[in-house]
């Protein structure tokens, strides 16, 4: 079964970055704004955590 959006899309830079480029006001249902999710993911990488 295919689930869209992917359940872990909020953890995937390669999903969020192009999505934000295509739609700067995008929101991931149940998770929030794509720009904020990407900022949080980037902050996690700076701290040595987060998922790629």
CHARMM-style PDB file with segment names, atoms N, HN, CA, C and O in Angstrom:
ATOM      1  N   UNK     1       0.840  -1.175   0.000  1.00  0.00      PROA
ATOM      2  CA  UNK     1       0.000   0.000   0.000  1.00  0.00      PROA
ATOM      3  C   UNK     1       0.888   1.242   0.000  1.00  0.00      PROA
ATOM      4  O   UNK     1       1.896   1.295   0.705  1.00  0.00      PROA
ATOM      5  N   UNK     2       0.514   2.220  -0.780  1.00  0.00      PROA
ATOM      6  HN  UNK     2      -0.305   2.177  -1.353  1.00  0.00      PROA
ATOM      7  CA  UNK     2       1.234   3.486  -0.856  1.00  0.00      PROA
ATOM      8  C   UNK     2       0.507   4.513  -0.005  1.00  0.00      PROA
ATOM      9  O   UNK     2      -0.699   4.714  -0.149  1.00  0.00      PROA
ATOM     10  N   UNK     3       1.256   5.166   0.890  1.00  0.00      PROA
ATOM     11  HN  UNK     3       2.236   5.003   1.007  1.00  0.00      PROA
ATOM     12  CA  UNK     3       0.687   6.203   1.738  1.00  0.00      PROA
ATOM     13  C   UNK     3       1.299   7.538   1.350  1.00  0.00      PROA
ATOM     14  O   UNK     3       2.520   7.694   1.365  1.00  0.00      PROA
ATOM     15  N   UNK     4       0.448   8.506   1.002  1.00  0.00      PROA
ATOM     16  HN  UNK     4      -0.543   8.380   0.990  1.00  0.00      PROA
ATOM     17  CA  UNK     4       0.915   9.841   0.645  1.00  0.00      PROA
ATOM     18  C   UNK     4       0.276  10.860   1.570  1.00  0.00      PROA
ATOM     19  O   UNK     4      -0.929  10.770   1.804  1.00  0.00      PROA
ATOM     20  N   UNK     5       0.999  11.807   2.102  1.00  0.00      PROA
ATOM     21  HN  UNK     5       1.978  11.880   1.912  1.00  0.00      PROA
ATOM     22  CA  UNK     5       2.451  11.834   2.034  1.00  0.00      PROA
ATOM     23  C   UNK     5       3.060  10.703   2.863  1.00  0.00      PROA
ATOM     24  O   UNK     5       2.413  10.140   3.746  1.00  0.00      PROA
ATOM     25  N   UNK     6       4.294  10.394   2.562  1.00  0.00      PROA
ATOM     26  HN  UNK     6       4.819  10.852   1.844  1.00  0.00      PROA
ATOM     27  CA  UNK     6       5.006   9.334   3.268  1.00  0.00      PROA
ATOM     28  C   UNK     6       4.984   9.625   4.772  1.00  0.00      PROA
ATOM     29  O   UNK     6       5.144  10.780   5.167  1.00  0.00      PROA
ATOM     30  N   UNK     7       4.791   8.615   5.614  1.00  0.00      PROA
ATOM     31  HN  UNK     7       4.661   7.677   5.294  1.00  0.00      PROA
ATOM     32  CA  UNK     7       4.707   8.831   7.069  1.00  0.00      PROA
ATOM     33  C   UNK     7       5.926   9.503   7.684  1.00  0.00      PROA
ATOM     34  O   UNK     7       5.810  10.133   8.736  1.00  0.00      PROA
ATOM     35  N   UNK     8       7.091   9.385   7.056  1.00  0.00      PROA
ATOM     36  HN  UNK     8       7.185   8.874   6.202  1.00  0.00      PROA
ATOM     37  CA  UNK     8       8.303  10.021   7.589  1.00  0.00      PROA
ATOM     38  C   UNK     8       8.829  11.115   6.672  1.00  0.00      PROA
ATOM     39  O   UNK     8      10.018  11.433   6.702  1.00  0.00      PROA
ATOM     40  N   UNK     9       7.945  11.695   5.854  1.00  0.00      PROA
ATOM     41  HN  UNK     9       6.979  11.436   5.830  1.00  0.00      PROA
ATOM     42  CA  UNK     9       8.354  12.775   4.958  1.00  0.00      PROA
ATOM     43  C   UNK     9       8.993  13.927   5.727  1.00  0.00      PROA
ATOM     44  O   UNK     9       9.914  14.575   5.232  1.00  0.00      PROA
ATOM     45  N   UNK    10       8.499  14.180   6.940  1.00  0.00      PROA
ATOM     46  HN  UNK    10       7.750  13.653   7.343  1.00  0.00      PROA
ATOM     47  CA  UNK    10       9.020  15.282   7.760  1.00  0.00      PROA
ATOM     48  C   UNK    10      10.468  15.065   8.200  1.00  0.00      PROA
ATOM     49  O   UNK    10      11.100  15.996   8.701  1.00  0.00      PROA
ATOM     50  N   UNK    11      11.003  13.861   8.024  1.00  0.00      PROA
ATOM     51  HN  UNK    11      10.490  13.106   7.617  1.00  0.00      PROA
ATOM     52  CA  UNK    11      12.384  13.541   8.397  1.00  0.00      PROA
ATOM     53  C   UNK    11      13.320  13.531   7.200  1.00  0.00      PROA
ATOM     54  O   UNK    11      14.510  13.254   7.349  1.00  0.00      PROA
ATOM     55  N   UNK    12      12.803  13.825   6.027  1.00  0.00      PROA
ATOM     56  HN  UNK    12      11.836  14.050   5.906  1.00  0.00      PROA
ATOM     57  CA  UNK    12      13.563  13.640   4.790  1.00  0.00      PROA
ATOM     58  C   UNK    12      13.876  14.960   4.098  1.00  0.00      PROA
ATOM     59  O   UNK    12      12.993  15.590   3.517  1.00  0.00      PROA
ATOM     60  N   UNK    13      15.129  15.370   4.165  1.00  0.00      PROA
ATOM     61  HN  UNK    13      15.847  14.858   4.637  1.00  0.00      PROA
ATOM     62  CA  UNK    13      15.577  16.579   3.482  1.00  0.00      PROA
ATOM     63  C   UNK    13      15.270  16.509   1.991  1.00  0.00      PROA
ATOM     64  O   UNK    13      14.826  17.493   1.398  1.00  0.00      PROA
ATOM     65  N   UNK    14      15.505  15.349   1.384  1.00  0.00      PROA
ATOM     66  HN  UNK    14      15.865  14.550   1.865  1.00  0.00      PROA
ATOM     67  CA  UNK    14      15.313  15.210  -0.061  1.00  0.00      PROA
ATOM     68  C   UNK    14      13.845  15.277  -0.471  1.00  0.00      PROA
ATOM     69  O   UNK    14      13.542  15.376  -1.659  1.00  0.00      PROA
ATOM     70  N   UNK    15      12.940  15.224   0.488  1.00  0.00      PROA
ATOM     71  HN  UNK    15      13.187  15.143   1.454  1.00  0.00      PROA
ATOM     72  CA  UNK    15      11.513  15.423   0.235  1.00  0.00      PROA
ATOM     73  C   UNK    15      11.143  16.883   0.496  1.00  0.00      PROA
ATOM     74  O   UNK    15      10.476  17.519  -0.321  1.00  0.00      PROA
ATOM     75  N   UNK    16      11.581  17.406   1.642  1.00  0.00      PROA
ATOM     76  HN  UNK    16      12.122  16.889   2.305  1.00  0.00      PROA
ATOM     77  CA  UNK    16      11.174  18.744   2.057  1.00  0.00      PROA
ATOM     78  C   UNK    16      11.751  19.866   1.206  1.00  0.00      PROA
ATOM     79  O   UNK    16      11.042  20.813   0.866  1.00  0.00      PROA
ATOM     80  N   UNK    17      13.034  19.768   0.857  1.00  0.00      PROA
ATOM     81  HN  UNK    17      13.610  18.998   1.133  1.00  0.00      PROA
ATOM     82  CA  UNK    17      13.678  20.879   0.150  1.00  0.00      PROA
ATOM     83  C   UNK    17      13.041  21.149  -1.218  1.00  0.00      PROA
ATOM     84  O   UNK    17      12.701  22.298  -1.498  1.00  0.00      PROA
ATOM     85  N   UNK    18      12.867  20.152  -2.072  1.00  0.00      PROA
ATOM     86  HN  UNK    18      13.144  19.218  -1.844  1.00  0.00      PROA
ATOM     87  CA  UNK    18      12.214  20.449  -3.359  1.00  0.00      PROA
ATOM     88  C   UNK    18      10.739  20.833  -3.203  1.00  0.00      PROA
ATOM     89  O   UNK    18      10.216  21.626  -3.986  1.00  0.00      PROA
ATOM     90  N   UNK    19      10.075  20.273  -2.197  1.00  0.00      PROA
ATOM     91  HN  UNK    19      10.499  19.629  -1.561  1.00  0.00      PROA
ATOM     92  CA  UNK    19       8.684  20.633  -1.926  1.00  0.00      PROA
ATOM     93  C   UNK    19       8.592  22.115  -1.583  1.00  0.00      PROA
ATOM     94  O   UNK    19       7.711  22.817  -2.079  1.00  0.00      PROA
ATOM     95  N   UNK    20       9.504  22.590  -0.733  1.00  0.00      PROA
ATOM     96  HN  UNK    20      10.220  22.019  -0.331  1.00  0.00      PROA
ATOM     97  CA  UNK    20       9.525  23.997  -0.359  1.00  0.00      PROA
ATOM     98  C   UNK    20       9.817  24.888  -1.564  1.00  0.00      PROA
ATOM     99  O   UNK    20       9.236  25.965  -1.693  1.00  0.00      PROA
ATOM    100  N   UNK    21      10.699  24.453  -2.432  1.00  0.00      PROA
ATOM    101  HN  UNK    21      11.171  23.578  -2.327  1.00  0.00      PROA
ATOM    102  CA  UNK    21      11.002  25.210  -3.647  1.00  0.00      PROA
ATOM    103  C   UNK    21       9.770  25.318  -4.545  1.00  0.00      PROA
ATOM    104  O   UNK    21       9.497  26.377  -5.110  1.00  0.00      PROA
ATOM    105  N   UNK    22       9.038  24.229  -4.670  1.00  0.00      PROA
ATOM    106  HN  UNK    22       9.260  23.368  -4.211  1.00  0.00      PROA
ATOM    107  CA  UNK    22       7.846  24.214  -5.524  1.00  0.00      PROA
ATOM    108  C   UNK    22       6.698  25.005  -4.910  1.00  0.00      PROA
ATOM    109  O   UNK    22       5.916  25.622  -5.632  1.00  0.00      PROA
ATOM    110  N   UNK    23       6.589  24.992  -3.568  1.00  0.00      PROA
ATOM    111  HN  UNK    23       7.225  24.490  -2.981  1.00  0.00      PROA
ATOM    112  CA  UNK    23       5.496  25.673  -2.890  1.00  0.00      PROA
ATOM    113  C   UNK    23       5.989  26.214  -1.554  1.00  0.00      PROA
ATOM    114  O   UNK    23       5.991  25.496  -0.554  1.00  0.00      PROA
ATOM    115  N   UNK    24       6.409  27.486  -1.533  1.00  0.00      PROA
ATOM    116  HN  UNK    24       6.407  28.070  -2.346  1.00  0.00      PROA
ATOM    117  CA  UNK    24       6.961  28.079  -0.307  1.00  0.00      PROA
ATOM    118  C   UNK    24       5.981  28.147   0.868  1.00  0.00      PROA
ATOM    119  O   UNK    24       6.393  28.408   1.998  1.00  0.00      PROA
ATOM    120  N   UNK    25       4.692  27.915   0.614  1.00  0.00      PROA
ATOM    121  HN  UNK    25       4.357  27.703  -0.304  1.00  0.00      PROA
ATOM    122  CA  UNK    25       3.688  27.982   1.675  1.00  0.00      PROA
ATOM    123  C   UNK    25       3.132  26.601   2.018  1.00  0.00      PROA
ATOM    124  O   UNK    25       2.094  26.490   2.670  1.00  0.00      PROA
ATOM    125  N   UNK    26       3.820  25.558   1.580  1.00  0.00      PROA
ATOM    126  HN  UNK    26       4.664  25.648   1.050  1.00  0.00      PROA
ATOM    127  CA  UNK    26       3.326  24.188   1.761  1.00  0.00      PROA
ATOM    128  C   UNK    26       3.258  23.800   3.228  1.00  0.00      PROA
ATOM    129  O   UNK    26       4.055  24.254   4.048  1.00  0.00      PROA
ATOM    130  N   UNK    27       2.290  22.951   3.538  1.00  0.00      PROA
ATOM    131  HN  UNK    27       1.643  22.581   2.872  1.00  0.00      PROA
ATOM    132  CA  UNK    27       2.142  22.374   4.868  1.00  0.00      PROA
ATOM    133  C   UNK    27       1.994  20.868   4.743  1.00  0.00      PROA
ATOM    134  O   UNK    27       1.327  20.368   3.838  1.00  0.00      PROA
ATOM    135  N   UNK    28       2.618  20.162   5.654  1.00  0.00      PROA
ATOM    136  HN  UNK    28       3.159  20.568   6.390  1.00  0.00      PROA
ATOM    137  CA  UNK    28       2.499  18.714   5.718  1.00  0.00      PROA
ATOM    138  C   UNK    28       1.404  18.401   6.735  1.00  0.00      PROA
ATOM    139  O   UNK    28       1.563  18.701   7.918  1.00  0.00      PROA
ATOM    140  N   UNK    29       0.309  17.810   6.301  1.00  0.00      PROA
ATOM    141  HN  UNK    29       0.180  17.565   5.340  1.00  0.00      PROA
ATOM    142  CA  UNK    29      -0.809  17.551   7.208  1.00  0.00      PROA
ATOM    143  C   UNK    29      -0.371  16.812   8.480  1.00  0.00      PROA
ATOM    144  O   UNK    29       0.298  15.780   8.422  1.00  0.00      PROA
ATOM    145  N   UNK    30      -0.760  17.363   9.604  1.00  0.00      PROA
ATOM    146  HN  UNK    30      -1.303  18.201   9.651  1.00  0.00      PROA
ATOM    147  CA  UNK    30      -0.441  16.746  10.882  1.00  0.00      PROA
ATOM    148  C   UNK    30       0.951  17.058  11.400  1.00  0.00      PROA
ATOM    149  O   UNK    30       1.290  16.677  12.520  1.00  0.00      PROA
ATOM    150  N   UNK    31       1.768  17.747  10.601  1.00  0.00      PROA
ATOM    151  HN  UNK    31       1.492  18.056   9.690  1.00  0.00      PROA
ATOM    152  CA  UNK    31       3.152  18.045  11.000  1.00  0.00      PROA
ATOM    153  C   UNK    31       3.474  19.525  11.007  1.00  0.00      PROA
ATOM    154  O   UNK    31       4.261  19.978  11.838  1.00  0.00      PROA
ATOM    155  N   UNK    32       2.882  20.293  10.095  1.00  0.00      PROA
ATOM    156  HN  UNK    32       2.244  19.925   9.419  1.00  0.00      PROA
ATOM    157  CA  UNK    32       3.128  21.733  10.072  1.00  0.00      PROA
ATOM    158  C   UNK    32       3.710  22.213   8.759  1.00  0.00      PROA
ATOM    159  O   UNK    32       3.714  21.506   7.752  1.00  0.00      PROA
ATOM    160  N   UNK    33       4.199  23.436   8.806  1.00  0.00      PROA
ATOM    161  HN  UNK    33       4.195  24.010   9.625  1.00  0.00      PROA
ATOM    162  CA  UNK    33       4.752  24.077   7.606  1.00  0.00      PROA
ATOM    163  C   UNK    33       6.065  23.418   7.190  1.00  0.00      PROA
ATOM    164  O   UNK    33       6.905  23.077   8.023  1.00  0.00      PROA
ATOM    165  N   UNK    34       6.212  23.253   5.892  1.00  0.00      PROA
ATOM    166  HN  UNK    34       5.530  23.530   5.216  1.00  0.00      PROA
ATOM    167  CA  UNK    34       7.398  22.591   5.351  1.00  0.00      PROA
ATOM    168  C   UNK    34       8.659  23.393   5.670  1.00  0.00      PROA
ATOM    169  O   UNK    34       9.693  22.801   5.982  1.00  0.00      PROA
ATOM    170  N   UNK    35       8.599  24.722   5.599  1.00  0.00      PROA
ATOM    171  HN  UNK    35       7.759  25.202   5.346  1.00  0.00      PROA
ATOM    172  CA  UNK    35       9.791  25.525   5.907  1.00  0.00      PROA
ATOM    173  C   UNK    35      10.235  25.321   7.356  1.00  0.00      PROA
ATOM    174  O   UNK    35      11.433  25.252   7.633  1.00  0.00      PROA
ATOM    175  N   UNK    36       9.277  25.225   8.279  1.00  0.00      PROA
ATOM    176  HN  UNK    36       8.304  25.281   8.053  1.00  0.00      PROA
ATOM    177  CA  UNK    36       9.620  25.011   9.689  1.00  0.00      PROA
ATOM    178  C   UNK    36      10.159  23.601   9.928  1.00  0.00      PROA
ATOM    179  O   UNK    36      11.075  23.413  10.728  1.00  0.00      PROA
ATOM    180  N   UNK    37       9.601  22.625   9.244  1.00  0.00      PROA
ATOM    181  HN  UNK    37       8.857  22.777   8.593  1.00  0.00      PROA
ATOM    182  CA  UNK    37      10.103  21.251   9.360  1.00  0.00      PROA
ATOM    183  C   UNK    37      11.543  21.161   8.855  1.00  0.00      PROA
ATOM    184  O   UNK    37      12.386  20.495   9.456  1.00  0.00      PROA
ATOM    185  N   UNK    38      11.805  21.839   7.745  1.00  0.00      PROA
ATOM    186  HN  UNK    38      11.121  22.380   7.256  1.00  0.00      PROA
ATOM    187  CA  UNK    38      13.154  21.831   7.189  1.00  0.00      PROA
ATOM    188  C   UNK    38      14.132  22.541   8.115  1.00  0.00      PROA
ATOM    189  O   UNK    38      15.259  22.080   8.298  1.00  0.00      PROA
ATOM    190  N   UNK    39      13.712  23.658   8.699  1.00  0.00      PROA
ATOM    191  HN  UNK    39      12.797  24.032   8.550  1.00  0.00      PROA
ATOM    192  CA  UNK    39      14.564  24.362   9.669  1.00  0.00      PROA
ATOM    193  C   UNK    39      14.902  23.459  10.855  1.00  0.00      PROA
ATOM    194  O   UNK    39      16.048  23.417  11.302  1.00  0.00      PROA
ATOM    195  N   UNK    40      13.907  22.744  11.356  1.00  0.00      PROA
ATOM    196  HN  UNK    40      12.976  22.779  10.993  1.00  0.00      PROA
ATOM    197  CA  UNK    40      14.126  21.834  12.487  1.00  0.00      PROA
ATOM    198  C   UNK    40      15.063  20.699  12.107  1.00  0.00      PROA
ATOM    199  O   UNK    40      15.916  20.296  12.898  1.00  0.00      PROA
ATOM    200  N   UNK    41      14.900  20.191  10.905  1.00  0.00      PROA
ATOM    201  HN  UNK    41      14.207  20.518  10.263  1.00  0.00      PROA
ATOM    202  CA  UNK    41      15.767  19.116  10.426  1.00  0.00      PROA
ATOM    203  C   UNK    41      17.198  19.617  10.284  1.00  0.00      PROA
ATOM    204  O   UNK    41      18.140  18.928  10.675  1.00  0.00      PROA
ATOM    205  N   UNK    42      17.365  20.821   9.722  1.00  0.00      PROA
ATOM    206  HN  UNK    42      16.600  21.381   9.405  1.00  0.00      PROA
ATOM    207  CA  UNK    42      18.700  21.412   9.590  1.00  0.00      PROA
ATOM    208  C   UNK    42      19.342  21.641  10.949  1.00  0.00      PROA
ATOM    209  O   UNK    42      20.539  21.404  11.113  1.00  0.00      PROA
ATOM    210  N   UNK    43      18.566  22.097  11.925  1.00  0.00      PROA
ATOM    211  HN  UNK    43      17.594  22.290  11.791  1.00  0.00      PROA
ATOM    212  CA  UNK    43      19.089  22.321  13.284  1.00  0.00      PROA
ATOM    213  C   UNK    43      19.528  21.008  13.898  1.00  0.00      PROA
ATOM    214  O   UNK    43      20.543  20.969  14.594  1.00  0.00      PROA
ATOM    215  N   UNK    44      18.798  19.939  13.661  1.00  0.00      PROA
ATOM    216  HN  UNK    44      17.974  19.971  13.096  1.00  0.00      PROA
ATOM    217  CA  UNK    44      19.169  18.628  14.171  1.00  0.00      PROA
ATOM    218  C   UNK    44      20.484  18.143  13.582  1.00  0.00      PROA
ATOM    219  O   UNK    44      21.288  17.521  14.277  1.00  0.00      PROA
ATOM    220  N   UNK    45      20.706  18.424  12.309  1.00  0.00      PROA
ATOM    221  HN  UNK    45      20.053  18.930  11.745  1.00  0.00      PROA
ATOM    222  CA  UNK    45      21.967  18.035  11.667  1.00  0.00      PROA
ATOM    223  C   UNK    45      23.136  18.806  12.257  1.00  0.00      PROA
ATOM    224  O   UNK    45      24.225  18.257  12.427  1.00  0.00      PROA
ATOM    225  N   UNK    46      22.910  20.086  12.572  1.00  0.00      PROA
ATOM    226  HN  UNK    46      22.026  20.532  12.434  1.00  0.00      PROA
ATOM    227  CA  UNK    46      23.973  20.897  13.165  1.00  0.00      PROA
ATOM    228  C   UNK    46      24.376  20.361  14.538  1.00  0.00      PROA
ATOM    229  O   UNK    46      25.521  20.519  14.962  1.00  0.00      PROA
ATOM    230  N   UNK    47      23.432  19.729  15.227  1.00  0.00      PROA
ATOM    231  HN  UNK    47      22.502  19.601  14.883  1.00  0.00      PROA
ATOM    232  CA  UNK    47      23.708  19.183  16.550  1.00  0.00      PROA
ATOM    233  C   UNK    47      24.228  17.749  16.485  1.00  0.00      PROA
ATOM    234  O   UNK    47      24.536  17.138  17.508  1.00  0.00      PROA
ATOM    235  N   UNK    48      24.320  17.222  15.255  1.00  0.00      PROA
ATOM    236  HN  UNK    48      24.070  17.718  14.424  1.00  0.00      PROA
ATOM    237  CA  UNK    48      24.813  15.862  15.088  1.00  0.00      PROA
ATOM    238  C   UNK    48      23.720  14.820  15.106  1.00  0.00      PROA
ATOM    239  O   UNK    48      24.006  13.623  15.089  1.00  0.00      PROA
ATOM    240  N   UNK    49      22.475  15.251  15.141  1.00  0.00      PROA
ATOM    241  HN  UNK    49      22.242  16.224  15.155  1.00  0.00      PROA
ATOM    242  CA  UNK    49      21.353  14.317  15.157  1.00  0.00      PROA
ATOM    243  C   UNK    49      20.564  14.425  13.887  1.00  0.00      PROA
ATOM    244  O   UNK    49      21.052  14.939  12.880  1.00  0.00      PROA
ATOM    245  N   UNK    50      19.337  13.940  13.930  1.00  0.00      PROA
ATOM    246  HN  UNK    50      18.940  13.523  14.747  1.00  0.00      PROA
ATOM    247  CA  UNK    50      18.448  14.031  12.772  1.00  0.00      PROA
ATOM    248  C   UNK    50      18.653  12.892  11.810  1.00  0.00      PROA
ATOM    249  O   UNK    50      19.626  12.143  11.898  1.00  0.00      PROA
ATOM    250  N   UNK    51      17.722  12.772  10.891  1.00  0.00      PROA
ATOM    251  HN  UNK    51      16.932  13.380  10.819  1.00  0.00      PROA
ATOM    252  CA  UNK    51      17.763  11.720   9.878  1.00  0.00      PROA
ATOM    253  C   UNK    51      17.949  12.348   8.518  1.00  0.00      PROA
ATOM    254  O   UNK    51      17.493  13.464   8.269  1.00  0.00      PROA
ATOM    255  N   UNK    52      18.610  11.637   7.648  1.00  0.00      PROA
ATOM    256  HN  UNK    52      18.980  10.730   7.849  1.00  0.00      PROA
ATOM    257  CA  UNK    52      18.833  12.155   6.292  1.00  0.00      PROA
ATOM    258  C   UNK    52      17.687  11.823   5.389  1.00  0.00      PROA
ATOM    259  OT1 UNK    52      17.705  12.181   4.211  1.00  0.00      PROA
TER     260      UNK     52
END
